[in-house]
Amino acid sequence: MLQVQRCWWYLKSKINFIIELTSKLNKACYAIRATKPFMSLDAMKMIYYSYVQSVTSYGIIFWGNSHLSGSIFKVQKGIIIIITNASKKDTCRQLYKQLQILPLPSLYIFSLLVFATKIRSLFLSNSEIHDRERSL
């Protein structure tokens, strides 16, 4: 019973975190939309990196695989559309490349790779597990 309660608490906290994160990103979206007429593209990218990406990348290795991360990706996509004056119907793949911004799934994978690299010493290599030398 205790494990079920812990699991429920973990899921509930994860959902609450993503809802709070979506709210923060919606505020950032409004701020970017409001300041866009007065800023250059470089300034908009600086605002994106300082507010949106920093908030998005916080703890992404824990919530990035959640089914609710799609809502965060949609907000990120909306912000990219605002920055570039693109149509909502346009694909954003080229826009991400043009701005040199990682989309949320790529940011998640990058964060996992950085994390795995930092704790590399905790992993065993194949040569440490299996002895491939064969006696003939």
C-alpha positions as protocol buffer text, in pm:
chain_id: "A"
residue {
  index: 1
  type: MET
  ca { x: 0 y: 0 z: 0 }
}
residue {
  index: 2
  type: LEU
  ca { x: 287 y: 235 z: 80 }
}
residue {
  index: 3
  type: GLN
  ca { x: 436 y: 180 z: -267 }
}
residue {
  index: 4
  type: VAL
  ca { x: 104 y: 269 z: -430 }
}
residue {
  index: 5
  type: GLN
  ca { x: 88 y: 591 z: -226 }
}
residue {
  index: 6
  type: ARG
  ca { x: 443 y: 682 z: -324 }
}
residue {
  index: 7
  type: CYS
  ca { x: 370 y: 611 z: -689 }
}
residue {
  index: 8
  type: TRP
  ca { x: 53 y: 822 z: -674 }
}
residue {
  index: 9
  type: TRP
  ca { x: 241 y: 1106 z: -502 }
}
residue {
  index: 10
  type: TYR
  ca { x: 513 y: 1091 z: -769 }
}
residue {
  index: 11
  type: LEU
  ca { x: 263 y: 1102 z: -1056 }
}
residue {
  index: 12
  type: LYS
  ca { x: 63 y: 1379 z: -892 }
}
residue {
  index: 13
  type: SER
  ca { x: 373 y: 1591 z: -835 }
}
residue {
  index: 14
  type: LYS
  ca { x: 486 y: 1530 z: -1193 }
}
residue {
  index: 15
  type: ILE
  ca { x: 148 y: 1641 z: -1330 }
}
residue {
  index: 16
  type: ASN
  ca { x: 142 y: 1949 z: -1106 }
}
residue {
  index: 17
  type: PHE
  ca { x: 495 y: 2040 z: -1215 }
}
residue {
  index: 18
  type: ILE
  ca { x: 402 y: 2019 z: -1583 }
}
residue {
  index: 19
  type: ILE
  ca { x: 87 y: 2227 z: -1529 }
}
residue {
  index: 20
  type: GLU
  ca { x: 294 y: 2491 z: -1348 }
}
residue {
  index: 21
  type: LEU
  ca { x: 557 y: 2480 z: -1621 }
}
residue {
  index: 22
  type: THR
  ca { x: 293 y: 2527 z: -1890 }
}
residue {
  index: 23
  type: SER
  ca { x: 160 y: 2829 z: -1700 }
}
residue {
  index: 24
  type: LYS
  ca { x: 511 y: 2982 z: -1682 }
}
residue {
  index: 25
  type: LEU
  ca { x: 565 y: 2923 z: -2053 }
}
residue {
  index: 26
  type: ASN
  ca { x: 230 y: 3082 z: -2137 }
}
residue {
  index: 27
  type: LYS
  ca { x: 342 y: 3391 z: -1944 }
}
residue {
  index: 28
  type: ALA
  ca { x: 668 y: 3389 z: -2137 }
}
residue {
  index: 29
  type: CYS
  ca { x: 470 y: 3358 z: -2460 }
}
residue {
  index: 30
  type: TYR
  ca { x: 272 y: 3669 z: -2368 }
}
residue {
  index: 31
  type: ALA
  ca { x: 590 y: 3859 z: -2277 }
}
residue {
  index: 32
  type: ILE
  ca { x: 753 y: 3767 z: -2608 }
}
residue {
  index: 33
  type: ARG
  ca { x: 440 y: 3865 z: -2802 }
}
residue {
  index: 34
  type: ALA
  ca { x: 420 y: 4199 z: -2618 }
}
residue {
  index: 35
  type: THR
  ca { x: 788 y: 4290 z: -2668 }
}
residue {
  index: 36
  type: LYS
  ca { x: 828 y: 4158 z: -3023 }
}
residue {
  index: 37
  type: PRO
  ca { x: 754 y: 4491 z: -3201 }
}
residue {
  index: 38
  type: PHE
  ca { x: 1034 y: 4660 z: -3007 }
}
residue {
  index: 39
  type: MET
  ca { x: 1305 y: 4391 z: -3025 }
}
residue {
  index: 40
  type: SER
  ca { x: 1541 y: 4253 z: -3286 }
}
residue {
  index: 41
  type: LEU
  ca { x: 1561 y: 3883 z: -3367 }
}
residue {
  index: 42
  type: ASP
  ca { x: 1880 y: 3847 z: -3161 }
}
residue {
  index: 43
  type: ALA
  ca { x: 1712 y: 4009 z: -2860 }
}
residue {
  index: 44
  type: MET
  ca { x: 1414 y: 3776 z: -2901 }
}
residue {
  index: 45
  type: LYS
  ca { x: 1646 y: 3475 z: -2905 }
}
residue {
  index: 46
  type: MET
  ca { x: 1817 y: 3604 z: -2593 }
}
residue {
  index: 47
  type: ILE
  ca { x: 1479 y: 3634 z: -2420 }
}
residue {
  index: 48
  type: TYR
  ca { x: 1390 y: 3284 z: -2540 }
}
residue {
  index: 49
  type: TYR
  ca { x: 1709 y: 3130 z: -2403 }
}
residue {
  index: 50
  type: SER
  ca { x: 1698 y: 3319 z: -2074 }
}
residue {
  index: 51
  type: TYR
  ca { x: 1335 y: 3255 z: -1991 }
}
residue {
  index: 52
  type: VAL
  ca { x: 1180 y: 2980 z: -2201 }
}
residue {
  index: 53
  type: GLN
  ca { x: 1467 y: 2735 z: -2243 }
}
residue {
  index: 54
  type: SER
  ca { x: 1594 y: 2777 z: -1888 }
}
residue {
  index: 55
  type: VAL
  ca { x: 1248 y: 2699 z: -1750 }
}
residue {
  index: 56
  type: THR
  ca { x: 1191 y: 2417 z: -1998 }
}
residue {
  index: 57
  type: SER
  ca { x: 1523 y: 2242 z: -1938 }
}
residue {
  index: 58
  type: TYR
  ca { x: 1488 y: 2244 z: -1557 }
}
residue {
  index: 59
  type: GLY
  ca { x: 1439 y: 1881 z: -1453 }
}
residue {
  index: 60
  type: ILE
  ca { x: 1358 y: 1770 z: -1807 }
}
residue {
  index: 61
  type: ILE
  ca { x: 1519 y: 1430 z: -1753 }
}
residue {
  index: 62
  type: PHE
  ca { x: 1242 y: 1354 z: -1504 }
}
residue {
  index: 63
  type: TRP
  ca { x: 935 y: 1481 z: -1689 }
}
residue {
  index: 64
  type: GLY
  ca { x: 1048 y: 1487 z: -2055 }
}
residue {
  index: 65
  type: ASN
  ca { x: 903 y: 1146 z: -2134 }
}
residue {
  index: 66
  type: SER
  ca { x: 563 y: 1228 z: -1986 }
}
residue {
  index: 67
  type: HIS
  ca { x: 256 y: 1223 z: -2206 }
}
residue {
  index: 68
  type: LEU
  ca { x: 187 y: 1575 z: -2082 }
}
residue {
  index: 69
  type: SER
  ca { x: 507 y: 1711 z: -2233 }
}
residue {
  index: 70
  type: GLY
  ca { x: 315 y: 1753 z: -2558 }
}
residue {
  index: 71
  type: SER
  ca { x: 140 y: 2057 z: -2414 }
}
residue {
  index: 72
  type: ILE
  ca { x: 477 y: 2214 z: -2334 }
}
residue {
  index: 73
  type: PHE
  ca { x: 598 y: 2137 z: -2686 }
}
residue {
  index: 74
  type: LYS
  ca { x: 290 y: 2314 z: -2829 }
}
residue {
  index: 75
  type: VAL
  ca { x: 364 y: 2627 z: -2624 }
}
residue {
  index: 76
  type: GLN
  ca { x: 729 y: 2615 z: -2734 }
}
residue {
  index: 77
  type: LYS
  ca { x: 615 y: 2584 z: -3094 }
}
residue {
  index: 78
  type: GLY
  ca { x: 382 y: 2882 z: -3049 }
}
residue {
  index: 79
  type: ILE
  ca { x: 668 y: 3092 z: -2915 }
}
residue {
  index: 80
  type: ILE
  ca { x: 884 y: 2999 z: -3215 }
}
residue {
  index: 81
  type: ILE
  ca { x: 601 y: 3102 z: -3447 }
}
residue {
  index: 82
  type: ILE
  ca { x: 571 y: 3438 z: -3269 }
}
residue {
  index: 83
  type: ILE
  ca { x: 946 y: 3504 z: -3287 }
}
residue {
  index: 84
  type: THR
  ca { x: 966 y: 3428 z: -3660 }
}
residue {
  index: 85
  type: ASN
  ca { x: 628 y: 3571 z: -3771 }
}
residue {
  index: 86
  type: ALA
  ca { x: 547 y: 3235 z: -3930 }
}
residue {
  index: 87
  type: SER
  ca { x: 201 y: 3101 z: -4000 }
}
residue {
  index: 88
  type: LYS
  ca { x: 50 y: 2854 z: -3757 }
}
residue {
  index: 89
  type: LYS
  ca { x: 8 y: 2613 z: -4048 }
}
residue {
  index: 90
  type: ASP
  ca { x: 379 y: 2617 z: -4138 }
}
residue {
  index: 91
  type: THR
  ca { x: 607 y: 2343 z: -4020 }
}
residue {
  index: 92
  type: CYS
  ca { x: 845 y: 2457 z: -3749 }
}
residue {
  index: 93
  type: ARG
  ca { x: 1130 y: 2219 z: -3825 }
}
residue {
  index: 94
  type: GLN
  ca { x: 1313 y: 2473 z: -4044 }
}
residue {
  index: 95
  type: LEU
  ca { x: 1235 y: 2752 z: -3796 }
}
residue {
  index: 96
  type: TYR
  ca { x: 1407 y: 2561 z: -3514 }
}
residue {
  index: 97
  type: LYS
  ca { x: 1712 y: 2510 z: -3738 }
}
residue {
  index: 98
  type: GLN
  ca { x: 1711 y: 2873 z: -3851 }
}
residue {
  index: 99
  type: LEU
  ca { x: 1701 y: 3001 z: -3492 }
}
residue {
  index: 100
  type: GLN
  ca { x: 1941 y: 2729 z: -3369 }
}
residue {
  index: 101
  type: ILE
  ca { x: 1696 y: 2627 z: -3096 }
}
residue {
  index: 102
  type: LEU
  ca { x: 1641 y: 2268 z: -2989 }
}
residue {
  index: 103
  type: PRO
  ca { x: 1280 y: 2146 z: -2995 }
}
residue {
  index: 104
  type: LEU
  ca { x: 1159 y: 1991 z: -2671 }
}
residue {
  index: 105
  type: PRO
  ca { x: 1216 y: 1624 z: -2772 }
}
residue {
  index: 106
  type: SER
  ca { x: 1572 y: 1706 z: -2884 }
}
residue {
  index: 107
  type: LEU
  ca { x: 1634 y: 1905 z: -2566 }
}
residue {
  index: 108
  type: TYR
  ca { x: 1517 y: 1602 z: -2365 }
}
residue {
  index: 109
  type: ILE
  ca { x: 1752 y: 1366 z: -2550 }
}
residue {
  index: 110
  type: PHE
  ca { x: 2042 y: 1611 z: -2518 }
}
residue {
  index: 111
  type: SER
  ca { x: 1981 y: 1646 z: -2143 }
}
residue {
  index: 112
  type: LEU
  ca { x: 1978 y: 1267 z: -2102 }
}
residue {
  index: 113
  type: LEU
  ca { x: 2305 y: 1237 z: -2292 }
}
residue {
  index: 114
  type: VAL
  ca { x: 2469 y: 1507 z: -2080 }
}
residue {
  index: 115
  type: PHE
  ca { x: 2343 y: 1334 z: -1764 }
}
residue {
  index: 116
  type: ALA
  ca { x: 2468 y: 994 z: -1878 }
}
residue {
  index: 117
  type: THR
  ca { x: 2806 y: 1144 z: -1963 }
}
residue {
  index: 118
  type: LYS
  ca { x: 2836 y: 1300 z: -1618 }
}
residue {
  index: 119
  type: ILE
  ca { x: 2769 y: 969 z: -1442 }
}
residue {
  index: 120
  type: ARG
  ca { x: 2962 y: 755 z: -1690 }
}
residue {
  index: 121
  type: SER
  ca { x: 3169 y: 598 z: -1413 }
}
residue {
  index: 122
  type: LEU
  ca { x: 2856 y: 429 z: -1274 }
}
residue {
  index: 123
  type: PHE
  ca { x: 2805 y: 229 z: -1594 }
}
residue {
  index: 124
  type: LEU
  ca { x: 2986 y: -92 z: -1677 }
}
residue {
  index: 125
  type: SER
  ca { x: 3129 y: -150 z: -2022 }
}
residue {
  index: 126
  type: ASN
  ca { x: 3077 y: -474 z: -2210 }
}
residue {
  index: 127
  type: SER
  ca { x: 3439 y: -574 z: -2158 }
}
residue {
  index: 128
  type: GLU
  ca { x: 3389 y: -546 z: -1781 }
}
residue {
  index: 129
  type: ILE
  ca { x: 3087 y: -777 z: -1794 }
}
residue {
  index: 130
  type: HIS
  ca { x: 3182 y: -1031 z: -2060 }
}
residue {
  index: 131
  type: ASP
  ca { x: 3517 y: -1196 z: -2118 }
}
residue {
  index: 132
  type: ARG
  ca { x: 3545 y: -1234 z: -2492 }
}
residue {
  index: 133
  type: GLU
  ca { x: 3876 y: -1418 z: -2493 }
}
residue {
  index: 134
  type: ARG
  ca { x: 3826 y: -1768 z: -2623 }
}
residue {
  index: 135
  type: SER
  ca { x: 4058 y: -2055 z: -2570 }
}
residue {
  index: 136
  type: LEU
  ca { x: 4098 y: -2269 z: -2881 }
}
